[in-house]
Amino acid sequence: MKNLIIWRLAFVVLAAFSFASCSSDDETLSIYTFGLTSAINGNNSEIEAIQLAYSDAYKRNNIKTNSRSFAPGTSKDLILKSCKQAEDAILTSSMKFEGRYVYEVKSKDVVLYQKVYGVR
């Protein structure tokens, strides 16, 4: 339970600092944040497996990230393509989740991608 509270607090703090936008030629570039937004009855190996799958997919597609967000102007289509690759890798693995996890990519309050893993 303590880990869940820490994860949620860390996400809220990082999200607050990550939400920003840049303006260039009247075009607004959104900054998308990513990560687990919920981990119920989770364990570290399951959390790490999910995070690693997404991180690897972002790297394979040459997407620049920091620990919780994409570089400004990162293509929505490329983000979604990477998320699908990570999702496929997780779903075709032998991992059976004991916990329930929600992974999201969003900009401000708009969710671009969301996937639930584990028991419901």
N, C-alpha and C positions, 0 to 999 in steps of 0.2 A: 504494500500500500504506500509505503514511504517513497519507493522508486516512482510510482505512478504520480504522486504529488510533485516530486522533483521534476519529472519529465514535463508535466503540464506547466509548471511554473517556468521552466527553462524555455518552453515553446512560446509562452505568452511574452516573456521578456525579449526573446530574440525576434519574435514577430513584430513587436512594437518598434524595434529599431530597424527592421528590415523593410517595412512598408514605406516605399518612397517612389517617386516617379521623376523622370527627367523629360524636359520638353525640347524638341528639336524640329524646327520647321513646322510648327503647329501640330506635330504628331507626338502624342504622349506615349512614352515607353514605360510599360509596367515592369515592376520587379516581382517575380514570383518566388515565394518561399515554398519549401518542401519539408516533409518529414512526417513522423508519427504524431498524430494529434490525440490519439487515445491508445492506451495499453492496459487492458484489464486482465488481471491474473497472469501477467506476462513474465517471461524469464529472459535473461540476457542473451542466451543463444538464439532464441527466436527473434528478438529485437535486432540483433546483429545481422542475422540472415536476411531480414527484410531490408535493412539499411544498406547492406553490402550489395544486394541485387540491384537496387536502384542506383547506387553510386557507380557500380560497374557499367550499367547501361548508359549513364550520363557520360562516363569517360569514353566508352566505345563510340559515342556519337559526337565526341569532341565538344561537349557542352561545358562551359566554364561555370564553376560553382564555388561558393565558399561553404562553410559548414551548414548553412540553412537556406541559402538563396542562390538563384541563378544570376548571371551577369545581366545588367539592364539590356533590354532589347532581344533577349533570347527568344527564338521562334517558338510559338505555341505548338506548331505542328511537330517540331523536333522534340519538344518536351513530351508531348503525348506519345510520339513514336518510342521514345526511350522508356516511358512508363509502361507501355504495352510489352516491350521486350523484357523488362524486369518482372512484370506480372507473369508472363509466360514462363520465365525461368523459375520463379517460385512455384507456380502451379504444376510444373512438370518435374519438380524435385521430389524427393522422398519425404520431405519434411511434413510432419503432422503437428499442427499447432495446438497447444493446450490452452493458450490464452486467446484473447480477441484484440486485434490491432486495426487501427484505421490510419492509412497513409494518405496524405493529401498534398496537392500542389495548388496554391492559391495566390491571388493578388488582392490585397486588401480583404474585402469580404466576399470576393467572387471565387468560387472553387472551380478550378480548371479540371482537376482530376481527383478522384477519390476511389480507394479500393479498401475493402474490408477483408482481413485474413483471420482465420481461426473460427472458433465456435461462436455462435450468435446468442 
